[in-house]
C-alpha cells in the first residue's frame, strides 16, 4: 500500500483542540483514514471517510471472545483506577461516568461507597450497565449540559471517550466537564496514547506491509465504527489540552491494555482481522508486551485532572 508524503492539510479547516494551531501535515494511512499532525504540538487528528455502512461499537462483537478478552480486563482496570484515585482523593462522593460502557467502573465505584450515575450511547452496553448498576442510574445517550446540574459531582470519568469526540466539540466538552465538577473535583481520563509500542509499531509497519497491518490500524482508529477515533493524544498533548481548558494534571499512569492472556481473544473479537492473520501476528504482541514492561509505558494513559484556580479560558 502506498502512502502520500506529508503535505499541508487543506481539505477541511481544523483547529487543534490542544494548542489551537491551524497548521498541520497530513498522511493518508488507509483509503478511508487520513491523519493530520499538528505542527504546534504534535496532536494527531483523523479524517475518517466511511466508504460503507458503519456499526455500533459492540454490534459485531463475538460475546464469548469479548468476555474472555475485554470484560475481565475492564474489571481489573476499574479496580486499578479506584485504587489510583484513592491515592489522591480519599473522600467518597458523587461519581458520573461518561461513556460508562458495560458499567464495570461504576460497579466498582458503587462497591467502594460512591453514589454513581452513568451515561452510555451504545444500546447494548447501556442495557448491561443498567442491569449491573440499577434502574435509573444509567442513561442511554450522549453527555449533554442537561445530564446533571453544574457543580453537582465530585468525580467525572471519561474512559476511552475523548478520542471519539469530534475535534471541534472537544473544547466545549472540556468546559462542560469543568462546570459539572464541584470545587476540588477530579476528572478521570483514560485515552489510547501514541506513546504506546502497539501504536508506534503498527503505524511504522503499515509503510512496509500495508495489507498485513491494515486491519490492526483500522482497529486502532476504529474507522469502521459509528464513532471512530478522532484524535490521538500522548501525555504532553493531553496535558496541554487540559491546561488550555482550565485543568491541571494531578497524577498520571500507564495501564496494560493488551495483556498476554488476552491477545488472541482481542484479535479475534470481531471480523476486522482475519483468523489466519491473527495467529500470524500474535507473537509480536507478546514481544511488545515484554518491551513495554521495560519502557514503563503502554497504549493506555490514565490521568487525574483538577480544575485550575484561575483558568486562562
BAVO-125626 format. One record per residue (C-alpha): residue number from 1; residue in one letter; x, y, z. Coordinates in nm, 2 decimals. Layout:
<node i="NUM" aa="A" xx="X" yy="Y" zz="Z"/>
...
% end
This chain:
<node i="1" aa="X" xx="0.00" yy="0.00" zz="0.00"/>
<node i="2" aa="X" xx="0.14" yy="0.34" zz="-0.10"/>
<node i="3" aa="X" xx="0.11" yy="0.65" zz="0.12"/>
<node i="4" aa="X" xx="0.14" yy="1.01" zz="0.02"/>
<node i="5" aa="X" xx="0.42" yy="1.22" zz="0.16"/>
<node i="6" aa="X" xx="0.33" yy="1.47" zz="0.43"/>
<node i="7" aa="X" xx="0.16" yy="1.78" zz="0.29"/>
<node i="8" aa="X" xx="-0.02" yy="2.08" zz="0.43"/>
<node i="9" aa="X" xx="-0.38" yy="1.98" zz="0.53"/>
<node i="10" aa="X" xx="-0.62" yy="2.17" zz="0.32"/>
<node i="11" aa="X" xx="-0.94" yy="1.97" zz="0.26"/>
<node i="12" aa="X" xx="-1.11" yy="2.10" zz="0.57"/>
<node i="13" aa="X" xx="-1.01" yy="2.37" zz="0.82"/>
<node i="14" aa="X" xx="-0.91" yy="2.21" zz="1.15"/>
<node i="15" aa="X" xx="-0.81" yy="2.38" zz="1.47"/>
<node i="16" aa="X" xx="-0.60" yy="2.19" zz="1.72"/>
<node i="17" aa="X" xx="-0.80" yy="2.14" zz="2.04"/>
<node i="18" aa="X" xx="-0.48" yy="2.13" zz="2.24"/>
<node i="19" aa="X" xx="-0.28" yy="2.43" zz="2.12"/>
<node i="20" aa="X" xx="-0.53" yy="2.60" zz="1.88"/>
<node i="21" aa="X" xx="-0.29" yy="2.59" zz="1.58"/>
<node i="22" aa="X" xx="-0.43" yy="2.56" zz="1.23"/>
<node i="23" aa="X" xx="-0.11" yy="2.42" zz="1.08"/>
<node i="24" aa="X" xx="-0.09" yy="2.05" zz="1.01"/>
<node i="25" aa="X" xx="0.08" yy="1.80" zz="0.79"/>
<node i="26" aa="X" xx="-0.12" yy="1.52" zz="0.65"/>
<node i="27" aa="X" xx="-0.07" yy="1.15" zz="0.58"/>
<node i="28" aa="X" xx="-0.32" yy="0.90" zz="0.43"/>
<node i="29" aa="X" xx="-0.29" yy="0.58" zz="0.63"/>
<node i="30" aa="X" xx="-0.58" yy="0.39" zz="0.46"/>
<node i="31" aa="X" xx="-0.82" yy="0.46" zz="0.18"/>
<node i="32" aa="X" xx="-1.07" yy="0.59" zz="0.44"/>
<node i="33" aa="X" xx="-0.83" yy="0.73" zz="0.70"/>
<node i="34" aa="X" xx="-0.63" yy="1.04" zz="0.67"/>
<node i="35" aa="X" xx="-0.43" yy="1.17" zz="0.97"/>
<node i="36" aa="X" xx="-0.32" yy="1.53" zz="1.03"/>
<node i="37" aa="X" xx="-0.03" yy="1.60" zz="1.27"/>
<node i="38" aa="X" xx="-0.04" yy="1.94" zz="1.44"/>
<node i="39" aa="X" xx="0.28" yy="2.13" zz="1.38"/>
<node i="40" aa="X" xx="0.23" yy="2.32" zz="1.70"/>
<node i="41" aa="X" xx="0.21" yy="2.03" zz="1.95"/>
<node i="42" aa="X" xx="0.21" yy="1.70" zz="1.76"/>
<node i="43" aa="X" xx="-0.15" yy="1.60" zz="1.83"/>
<node i="44" aa="X" xx="-0.29" yy="1.36" zz="1.58"/>
<node i="45" aa="X" xx="-0.63" yy="1.44" zz="1.43"/>
<node i="46" aa="X" xx="-0.81" yy="1.19" zz="1.20"/>
<node i="47" aa="X" xx="-1.03" yy="1.25" zz="0.90"/>
<node i="48" aa="X" xx="-1.23" yy="0.92" zz="0.85"/>
<node i="49" aa="X" xx="-1.44" yy="0.89" zz="0.53"/>
<node i="50" aa="X" xx="-1.67" yy="0.60" zz="0.57"/>
<node i="51" aa="X" xx="-1.70" yy="0.40" zz="0.24"/>
<node i="52" aa="X" xx="-1.97" yy="0.17" zz="0.36"/>
<node i="53" aa="X" xx="-2.23" yy="0.12" zz="0.64"/>
<node i="54" aa="X" xx="-2.09" yy="0.18" zz="0.99"/>
<node i="55" aa="X" xx="-2.17" yy="-0.03" zz="1.30"/>
<node i="56" aa="X" xx="-2.22" yy="0.04" zz="1.67"/>
<node i="57" aa="X" xx="-1.91" yy="-0.05" zz="1.88"/>
<node i="58" aa="X" xx="-2.04" yy="-0.38" zz="2.01"/>
<node i="59" aa="X" xx="-2.28" yy="-0.48" zz="1.73"/>
<node i="60" aa="X" xx="-2.05" yy="-0.74" zz="1.58"/>
<node i="61" aa="X" xx="-1.85" yy="-0.84" zz="1.88"/>
<node i="62" aa="X" xx="-1.81" yy="-1.21" zz="1.95"/>
<node i="63" aa="X" xx="-1.95" yy="-1.21" zz="2.30"/>
<node i="64" aa="X" xx="-1.75" yy="-1.51" zz="2.41"/>
<node i="65" aa="X" xx="-1.43" yy="-1.36" zz="2.30"/>
<node i="66" aa="X" xx="-1.52" yy="-1.02" zz="2.44"/>
<node i="67" aa="X" xx="-1.59" yy="-1.18" zz="2.78"/>
<node i="68" aa="X" xx="-1.26" yy="-1.35" zz="2.78"/>
<node i="69" aa="X" xx="-1.06" yy="-1.06" zz="2.64"/>
<node i="70" aa="X" xx="-1.21" yy="-0.74" zz="2.75"/>
<node i="71" aa="X" xx="-1.46" yy="-0.77" zz="3.03"/>
<node i="72" aa="X" xx="-1.21" yy="-0.92" zz="3.27"/>
<node i="73" aa="X" xx="-0.96" yy="-0.66" zz="3.17"/>
<node i="74" aa="X" xx="-1.21" yy="-0.38" zz="3.22"/>
<node i="75" aa="X" xx="-1.30" yy="-0.50" zz="3.56"/>
<node i="76" aa="X" xx="-0.93" yy="-0.53" zz="3.65"/>
<node i="77" aa="X" xx="-0.87" yy="-0.18" zz="3.52"/>
<node i="78" aa="X" xx="-1.17" yy="-0.05" zz="3.71"/>
<node i="79" aa="X" xx="-1.02" yy="-0.18" zz="4.03"/>
<node i="80" aa="X" xx="-0.68" yy="-0.02" zz="3.94"/>
<node i="81" aa="X" xx="-0.84" yy="0.31" zz="3.87"/>
<node i="82" aa="X" xx="-1.03" yy="0.31" zz="4.20"/>
<node i="83" aa="X" xx="-0.70" yy="0.25" zz="4.39"/>
<node i="84" aa="X" xx="-0.53" yy="0.52" zz="4.18"/>
<node i="85" aa="X" xx="-0.80" yy="0.77" zz="4.28"/>
<node i="86" aa="X" xx="-0.79" yy="0.67" zz="4.64"/>
<node i="87" aa="X" xx="-0.42" yy="0.75" zz="4.65"/>
<node i="88" aa="X" xx="-0.50" yy="1.12" zz="4.57"/>
<node i="89" aa="X" xx="-0.86" yy="1.17" zz="4.68"/>
<node i="90" aa="X" xx="-0.99" yy="1.00" zz="5.00"/>
<node i="91" aa="X" xx="-1.34" yy="1.15" zz="5.01"/>
<node i="92" aa="X" xx="-1.63" yy="0.94" zz="4.88"/>
<node i="93" aa="X" xx="-1.89" yy="1.14" zz="4.69"/>
<node i="94" aa="X" xx="-2.09" yy="1.16" zz="4.36"/>
<node i="95" aa="X" xx="-1.94" yy="0.99" zz="4.05"/>
<node i="96" aa="X" xx="-2.05" yy="1.05" zz="3.69"/>
<node i="97" aa="X" xx="-1.91" yy="0.81" zz="3.43"/>
<node i="98" aa="X" xx="-1.95" yy="0.94" zz="3.08"/>
<node i="99" aa="X" xx="-1.95" yy="0.66" zz="2.82"/>
<node i="100" aa="X" xx="-1.98" yy="0.40" zz="3.10"/>
<node i="101" aa="X" xx="-1.99" yy="0.11" zz="2.86"/>
<node i="102" aa="X" xx="-2.09" yy="-0.22" zz="3.04"/>
<node i="103" aa="X" xx="-2.07" yy="-0.05" zz="3.38"/>
<node i="104" aa="X" xx="-1.76" yy="-0.22" zz="3.53"/>
<node i="105" aa="X" xx="-1.61" yy="0.11" zz="3.66"/>
<node i="106" aa="X" xx="-1.94" yy="0.23" zz="3.81"/>
<node i="107" aa="X" xx="-1.99" yy="-0.12" zz="3.97"/>
<node i="108" aa="X" xx="-1.65" yy="-0.09" zz="4.14"/>
<node i="109" aa="X" xx="-1.71" yy="0.27" zz="4.24"/>
<node i="110" aa="X" xx="-2.05" yy="0.18" zz="4.39"/>
<node i="111" aa="X" xx="-1.89" yy="-0.11" zz="4.58"/>
<node i="112" aa="X" xx="-1.65" yy="0.15" zz="4.73"/>
<node i="113" aa="X" xx="-1.94" yy="0.37" zz="4.85"/>
<node i="114" aa="X" xx="-1.96" yy="0.63" zz="4.58"/>
<node i="115" aa="X" xx="-2.30" yy="0.75" zz="4.46"/>
<node i="116" aa="X" xx="-2.29" yy="0.67" zz="4.09"/>
<node i="117" aa="X" xx="-2.46" yy="0.77" zz="3.77"/>
<node i="118" aa="X" xx="-2.36" yy="0.68" zz="3.41"/>
<node i="119" aa="X" xx="-2.43" yy="0.78" zz="3.05"/>
<node i="120" aa="X" xx="-2.38" yy="0.54" zz="2.76"/>
<node i="121" aa="X" xx="-2.47" yy="0.59" zz="2.39"/>
<node i="122" aa="X" xx="-2.44" yy="0.22" zz="2.28"/>
<node i="123" aa="X" xx="-2.77" yy="0.04" zz="2.34"/>
<node i="124" aa="X" xx="-2.62" yy="-0.30" zz="2.41"/>
<node i="125" aa="X" xx="-2.37" yy="-0.16" zz="2.66"/>
<node i="126" aa="X" xx="-2.63" yy="0.06" zz="2.82"/>
<node i="127" aa="X" xx="-2.86" yy="-0.24" zz="2.89"/>
<node i="128" aa="X" xx="-2.58" yy="-0.44" zz="3.05"/>
<node i="129" aa="X" xx="-2.47" yy="-0.14" zz="3.26"/>
<node i="130" aa="X" xx="-2.82" yy="-0.08" zz="3.38"/>
<node i="131" aa="X" xx="-2.85" yy="-0.44" zz="3.49"/>
<node i="132" aa="X" xx="-2.53" yy="-0.41" zz="3.68"/>
<node i="133" aa="X" xx="-2.58" yy="-0.07" zz="3.84"/>
<node i="134" aa="X" xx="-2.95" yy="-0.05" zz="3.88"/>
<node i="135" aa="X" xx="-3.25" yy="0.12" zz="3.71"/>
<node i="136" aa="X" xx="-3.24" yy="0.49" zz="3.70"/>
<node i="137" aa="X" xx="-2.86" yy="0.51" zz="3.75"/>
<node i="138" aa="X" xx="-2.76" yy="0.48" zz="3.38"/>
<node i="139" aa="X" xx="-2.90" yy="0.70" zz="3.10"/>
<node i="140" aa="X" xx="-2.90" yy="0.59" zz="2.73"/>
<node i="141" aa="X" xx="-2.75" yy="0.87" zz="2.52"/>
<node i="142" aa="X" xx="-2.47" yy="1.13" zz="2.50"/>
<node i="143" aa="X" xx="-2.34" yy="1.36" zz="2.77"/>
<node i="144" aa="X" xx="-2.51" yy="1.70" zz="2.74"/>
<node i="145" aa="X" xx="-2.54" yy="2.00" zz="2.96"/>
<node i="146" aa="X" xx="-2.87" yy="1.86" zz="3.09"/>
<node i="147" aa="X" xx="-2.72" yy="1.53" zz="3.21"/>
<node i="148" aa="X" xx="-2.66" yy="1.68" zz="3.56"/>
<node i="149" aa="X" xx="-2.65" yy="2.02" zz="3.73"/>
<node i="150" aa="X" xx="-2.34" yy="2.24" zz="3.74"/>
<node i="151" aa="X" xx="-2.12" yy="2.17" zz="4.04"/>
<node i="152" aa="X" xx="-2.31" yy="1.85" zz="4.12"/>
<node i="153" aa="X" xx="-2.04" yy="1.58" zz="4.11"/>
<node i="154" aa="X" xx="-1.71" yy="1.51" zz="4.27"/>
<node i="155" aa="X" xx="-1.57" yy="1.28" zz="4.01"/>
<node i="156" aa="X" xx="-1.63" yy="1.27" zz="3.63"/>
<node i="157" aa="X" xx="-1.47" yy="0.98" zz="3.44"/>
<node i="158" aa="X" xx="-1.43" yy="0.95" zz="3.07"/>
<node i="159" aa="X" xx="-1.27" yy="0.61" zz="3.00"/>
<node i="160" aa="X" xx="-1.18" yy="0.57" zz="2.63"/>
<node i="161" aa="X" xx="-1.42" yy="0.86" zz="2.54"/>
<node i="162" aa="X" xx="-1.22" yy="1.17" zz="2.45"/>
<node i="163" aa="X" xx="-1.07" yy="1.01" zz="2.14"/>
<node i="164" aa="X" xx="-1.43" yy="0.96" zz="1.99"/>
<node i="165" aa="X" xx="-1.55" yy="1.32" zz="2.03"/>
<node i="166" aa="X" xx="-1.54" yy="1.54" zz="1.72"/>
<node i="167" aa="X" xx="-1.24" yy="1.77" zz="1.73"/>
<node i="168" aa="X" xx="-1.44" yy="2.08" zz="1.71"/>
<node i="169" aa="X" xx="-1.65" yy="1.97" zz="2.01"/>
<node i="170" aa="X" xx="-1.36" yy="1.88" zz="2.24"/>
<node i="171" aa="X" xx="-1.31" yy="2.24" zz="2.38"/>
<node i="172" aa="X" xx="-1.68" yy="2.27" zz="2.47"/>
<node i="173" aa="X" xx="-1.68" yy="1.92" zz="2.62"/>
<node i="174" aa="X" xx="-1.39" yy="2.00" zz="2.85"/>
<node i="175" aa="X" xx="-1.55" yy="2.32" zz="2.96"/>
<node i="176" aa="X" xx="-1.88" yy="2.14" zz="3.03"/>
<node i="177" aa="X" xx="-1.69" yy="1.88" zz="3.25"/>
<node i="178" aa="X" xx="-1.53" yy="2.17" zz="3.44"/>
<node i="179" aa="X" xx="-1.87" yy="2.32" zz="3.51"/>
<node i="180" aa="X" xx="-2.02" yy="1.99" zz="3.63"/>
<node i="181" aa="X" xx="-1.74" yy="1.93" zz="3.89"/>
<node i="182" aa="X" xx="-1.76" yy="2.07" zz="4.24"/>
<node i="183" aa="X" xx="-1.46" yy="2.27" zz="4.35"/>
<node i="184" aa="X" xx="-1.17" yy="2.04" zz="4.41"/>
<node i="185" aa="X" xx="-1.34" yy="1.77" zz="4.19"/>
<node i="186" aa="X" xx="-1.14" yy="1.52" zz="3.98"/>
<node i="187" aa="X" xx="-1.17" yy="1.44" zz="3.61"/>
<node i="188" aa="X" xx="-1.05" yy="1.08" zz="3.55"/>
<node i="189" aa="X" xx="-0.94" yy="1.04" zz="3.18"/>
<node i="190" aa="X" xx="-0.83" yy="0.73" zz="3.00"/>
<node i="191" aa="X" xx="-0.71" yy="0.76" zz="2.64"/>
<node i="192" aa="X" xx="-0.52" yy="0.55" zz="2.40"/>
<node i="193" aa="X" xx="-0.17" yy="0.70" zz="2.36"/>
<node i="194" aa="X" xx="0.07" yy="0.74" zz="2.07"/>
<node i="195" aa="X" xx="0.35" yy="0.67" zz="2.32"/>
<node i="196" aa="X" xx="0.25" yy="0.30" zz="2.32"/>
<node i="197" aa="X" xx="0.45" yy="0.05" zz="2.13"/>
<node i="198" aa="X" xx="0.15" yy="-0.11" zz="1.96"/>
<node i="199" aa="X" xx="0.06" yy="0.23" zz="1.81"/>
<node i="200" aa="X" xx="0.42" yy="0.30" zz="1.70"/>
<node i="201" aa="X" xx="0.49" yy="-0.04" zz="1.56"/>
<node i="202" aa="X" xx="0.16" yy="-0.08" zz="1.37"/>
<node i="203" aa="X" xx="0.19" yy="0.26" zz="1.20"/>
<node i="204" aa="X" xx="0.56" yy="0.20" zz="1.12"/>
<node i="205" aa="X" xx="0.49" yy="-0.14" zz="0.97"/>
<node i="206" aa="X" xx="0.20" yy="-0.01" zz="0.77"/>
<node i="207" aa="X" xx="0.45" yy="0.16" zz="0.54"/>
<node i="208" aa="X" xx="0.62" yy="-0.17" zz="0.48"/>
<node i="209" aa="X" xx="0.34" yy="-0.43" zz="0.49"/>
<node i="210" aa="X" xx="0.03" yy="-0.23" zz="0.43"/>
<node i="211" aa="X" xx="-0.22" yy="-0.51" zz="0.37"/>
<node i="212" aa="X" xx="-0.09" yy="-0.72" zz="0.66"/>
<node i="213" aa="X" xx="-0.12" yy="-0.43" zz="0.91"/>
<node i="214" aa="X" xx="-0.43" yy="-0.25" zz="0.77"/>
<node i="215" aa="X" xx="-0.67" yy="-0.44" zz="1.00"/>
<node i="216" aa="X" xx="-0.47" yy="-0.35" zz="1.31"/>
<node i="217" aa="X" xx="-0.46" yy="0.02" zz="1.20"/>
<node i="218" aa="X" xx="-0.83" yy="0.01" zz="1.13"/>
<node i="219" aa="X" xx="-0.88" yy="-0.13" zz="1.48"/>
<node i="220" aa="X" xx="-0.66" yy="0.14" zz="1.63"/>
<node i="221" aa="X" xx="-0.86" yy="0.42" zz="1.46"/>
<node i="222" aa="X" xx="-1.19" yy="0.23" zz="1.48"/>
<node i="223" aa="X" xx="-1.26" yy="0.36" zz="1.13"/>
<node i="224" aa="X" xx="-1.54" yy="0.11" zz="1.06"/>
<node i="225" aa="X" xx="-1.74" yy="0.21" zz="1.36"/>
<node i="226" aa="X" xx="-2.01" yy="0.47" zz="1.41"/>
<node i="227" aa="X" xx="-1.79" yy="0.67" zz="1.64"/>
<node i="228" aa="X" xx="-1.43" yy="0.64" zz="1.51"/>
<node i="229" aa="X" xx="-1.12" yy="0.78" zz="1.68"/>
<node i="230" aa="X" xx="-1.10" yy="1.15" zz="1.60"/>
<node i="231" aa="X" xx="-0.78" yy="1.23" zz="1.79"/>
<node i="232" aa="X" xx="-0.48" yy="1.05" zz="1.95"/>
<node i="233" aa="X" xx="-0.32" yy="1.21" zz="2.25"/>
<node i="234" aa="X" xx="0.01" yy="1.15" zz="2.43"/>
<node i="235" aa="X" xx="0.09" yy="1.27" zz="2.78"/>
<node i="236" aa="X" xx="0.23" yy="1.61" zz="2.66"/>
<node i="237" aa="X" xx="-0.06" yy="1.69" zz="2.43"/>
<node i="238" aa="X" xx="-0.32" yy="1.58" zz="2.68"/>
<node i="239" aa="X" xx="-0.16" yy="1.80" zz="2.95"/>
<node i="240" aa="X" xx="-0.16" yy="2.09" zz="2.70"/>
<node i="241" aa="X" xx="-0.53" yy="2.03" zz="2.62"/>
<node i="242" aa="X" xx="-0.62" yy="2.02" zz="2.98"/>
<node i="243" aa="X" xx="-0.42" yy="2.33" zz="3.08"/>
<node i="244" aa="X" xx="-0.58" yy="2.53" zz="2.80"/>
<node i="245" aa="X" xx="-0.92" yy="2.44" zz="2.92"/>
<node i="246" aa="X" xx="-0.90" yy="2.51" zz="3.29"/>
<node i="247" aa="X" xx="-0.74" yy="2.19" zz="3.43"/>
<node i="248" aa="X" xx="-0.41" yy="2.07" zz="3.56"/>
<node i="249" aa="X" xx="-0.28" yy="1.72" zz="3.59"/>
<node i="250" aa="X" xx="-0.27" yy="1.58" zz="3.95"/>
<node i="251" aa="X" xx="-0.12" yy="1.24" zz="3.86"/>
<node i="252" aa="X" xx="-0.09" yy="1.00" zz="3.57"/>
<node i="253" aa="X" xx="0.00" yy="0.64" zz="3.50"/>
<node i="254" aa="X" xx="0.00" yy="0.39" zz="3.21"/>
<node i="255" aa="X" xx="-0.21" yy="0.08" zz="3.22"/>
<node i="256" aa="X" xx="-0.16" yy="-0.26" zz="3.05"/>
<node i="257" aa="X" xx="-0.41" yy="-0.26" zz="2.76"/>
<node i="258" aa="X" xx="-0.34" yy="-0.59" zz="2.58"/>
<node i="259" aa="X" xx="-0.21" yy="-0.84" zz="2.84"/>
<node i="260" aa="X" xx="-0.07" yy="-1.17" zz="2.72"/>
<node i="261" aa="X" xx="-0.37" yy="-1.37" zz="2.84"/>
<node i="262" aa="X" xx="-0.60" yy="-1.16" zz="2.62"/>
<node i="263" aa="X" xx="-0.40" yy="-1.13" zz="2.29"/>
<node i="264" aa="X" xx="-0.58" yy="-1.39" zz="2.08"/>
<node i="265" aa="X" xx="-0.92" yy="-1.30" zz="2.21"/>
<node i="266" aa="X" xx="-0.86" yy="-0.93" zz="2.14"/>
<node i="267" aa="X" xx="-0.75" yy="-1.01" zz="1.79"/>
<node i="268" aa="X" xx="-1.05" yy="-1.24" zz="1.72"/>
<node i="269" aa="X" xx="-1.31" yy="-1.02" zz="1.89"/>
<node i="270" aa="X" xx="-1.47" yy="-0.91" zz="1.56"/>
<node i="271" aa="X" xx="-1.41" yy="-0.97" zz="1.19"/>
<node i="272" aa="X" xx="-1.18" yy="-0.67" zz="1.11"/>
<node i="273" aa="X" xx="-0.87" yy="-0.91" zz="1.14"/>
<node i="274" aa="X" xx="-0.88" yy="-1.25" zz="0.96"/>
<node i="275" aa="X" xx="-0.82" yy="-1.55" zz="1.18"/>
<node i="276" aa="X" xx="-0.51" yy="-1.66" zz="0.99"/>
<node i="277" aa="X" xx="-0.36" yy="-1.31" zz="1.03"/>
<node i="278" aa="X" xx="-0.44" yy="-1.30" zz="1.40"/>
<node i="279" aa="X" xx="-0.23" yy="-1.62" zz="1.45"/>
<node i="280" aa="X" xx="0.04" yy="-1.49" zz="1.23"/>
<node i="281" aa="X" xx="0.09" yy="-1.16" zz="1.41"/>
<node i="282" aa="X" xx="0.01" yy="-1.27" zz="1.77"/>
<node i="283" aa="X" xx="0.38" yy="-1.34" zz="1.87"/>
<node i="284" aa="X" xx="0.46" yy="-0.98" zz="1.80"/>
<node i="285" aa="X" xx="0.21" yy="-0.88" zz="2.07"/>
<node i="286" aa="X" xx="0.39" yy="-1.09" zz="2.33"/>
<node i="287" aa="X" xx="0.72" yy="-0.94" zz="2.23"/>
<node i="288" aa="X" xx="0.58" yy="-0.58" zz="2.25"/>
<node i="289" aa="X" xx="0.44" yy="-0.65" zz="2.60"/>
<node i="290" aa="X" xx="0.79" yy="-0.75" zz="2.71"/>
<node i="291" aa="X" xx="0.93" yy="-0.43" zz="2.57"/>
<node i="292" aa="X" xx="0.66" yy="-0.22" zz="2.74"/>
<node i="293" aa="X" xx="0.75" yy="-0.36" zz="3.08"/>
<node i="294" aa="X" xx="1.10" yy="-0.22" zz="3.04"/>
<node i="295" aa="X" xx="0.98" yy="0.11" zz="2.90"/>
<node i="296" aa="X" xx="0.72" yy="0.17" zz="3.17"/>
<node i="297" aa="X" xx="0.47" yy="0.29" zz="2.92"/>
<node i="298" aa="X" xx="0.17" yy="0.15" zz="2.73"/>
<node i="299" aa="X" xx="-0.10" yy="0.23" zz="2.48"/>
<node i="300" aa="X" xx="-0.34" yy="0.33" zz="2.77"/>
<node i="301" aa="X" xx="-0.28" yy="0.65" zz="2.95"/>
<node i="302" aa="X" xx="-0.48" yy="0.74" zz="3.27"/>
<node i="303" aa="X" xx="-0.48" yy="1.09" zz="3.40"/>
<node i="304" aa="X" xx="-0.63" yy="1.26" zz="3.71"/>
<node i="305" aa="X" xx="-0.70" yy="1.63" zz="3.65"/>
<node i="306" aa="X" xx="-0.84" yy="1.90" zz="3.87"/>
<node i="307" aa="X" xx="-0.97" yy="2.25" zz="3.79"/>
<node i="308" aa="X" xx="-0.73" yy="2.53" zz="3.79"/>
<node i="309" aa="X" xx="-0.79" yy="2.81" zz="4.04"/>
<node i="310" aa="X" xx="-0.78" yy="3.08" zz="3.78"/>
<node i="311" aa="X" xx="-0.82" yy="2.91" zz="3.43"/>
<node i="312" aa="X" xx="-0.70" yy="3.10" zz="3.13"/>
<node i="313" aa="X" xx="-1.01" yy="3.01" zz="2.94"/>
% end
